Amino acid sequence: MKRIFENKWSVVGIAIFCSILWGSAFPVLKVSYEEMQMNPDDVIAKIVFAGMRFLLAGLLVLAFLLIISPKKILVTRRQFIVLIILGIVQTTLLYFFFYNGLAKVSGMQGAILSSSGTFFTVILAHYFYKNDRLNWKKTVGLIAGFTGIAVANWGEGLQLSFQWDGEGFMIATGIINAIATIMAKELATGIHPFAVTGWQLSIGATILLLIGVPQINEGAIVFTPFGYGLLIYSALLSAAAFGLWYSLLKYNHAGEISMYKFIVPVAGTILSSIFIPGENLNIFILIAITMVALGIFVVNYTGRKVAPAENKQVRIEQS
């Protein structure tokens, strides 16, 4: 396994594969909403659906950890409190905004807007870490990225489109993701990455279900065989992508891997245009994904030679 995760070409292939998996989440969720007849304004239905997905994903990650390293699944009381905090922020809060925000925007917009988390993380890291300050390269990447995000909200009539519970929620997702990334780096020291992911997903998802299930209306989610398939796929993609991504980070420098995250908005946008009826690529979307992808690549690119100390930079994650 170590050879696979250190081989140059397999590393590139796995990083691209993970990014495509994350990108596929956008059309899968939009199609799921339509297939299961969820009302775009039904907040509770989205909470329950998110809780089901991430509880299953969290349990899958913990089951995998139990197989490869059983002792790592155990945590101390203090560490469990940390995992509860991370679960509330990184799963409960983040996916409340993500699932409800995505219902009000197109899959293509969602893929682009959610990438703002990468850029907010770079900004926060500047204030938290002395060895991760902003420089001209990162500044150029941030300008390109935020320009792309702004362009994604311009319609054909050259009018800015913005809903607080649509585009606003997706931007909030990026901010929460950035905060959670810093929190995980600072608080989760000494906990196996798979344990952090599995426990925080399971805890956060359980909270979503405890909030949502008692309040959900009958018929708010209409399950069909295809709908169940979409739910299982979305859970599997999260578990597989996280597992493979953390394995890459274990054997490679974070900066060398994270630069492939530029593929996430590109894949999400293209797949949305293919699988979501009525969503078509236009000049604004093409400019937006180009700018955002360029921005993500630039802020994460560290060059071929990376000093050991540079591997301590923030690991930018995507769910």
Secondary structure, 3 states (H helix, E strand, C coil): CHHHHHCHHHHHHHHHHHHHHHHHHHHHHHHHHHHCCCCCCCHHHHHHHHHHHHHHHHHHHHHHHHHHCHHHHCCCHHHHHHHHHHHHHHHHHHHHHHHHHHCCCCHHHHHHHCCHHHHHHHHHHHHHCCCCCCCHHHHHHHHHHHHHHHHCCECCCCCECCCCCCHHHHHHHHHHHHHHHHHHHHHCCCCCHHHHHHHHHHHHHHHHHHHHHHHCCCCCCCCCHHHHHHHHHHHHHHHHHHHHHHHHHHHCCHHHHHHHHHHHHHHHHHHHHHHCCCCCCCHHHHHHHHHHHHHHHHHHCCCCCCCHHHHHCCCCCCC
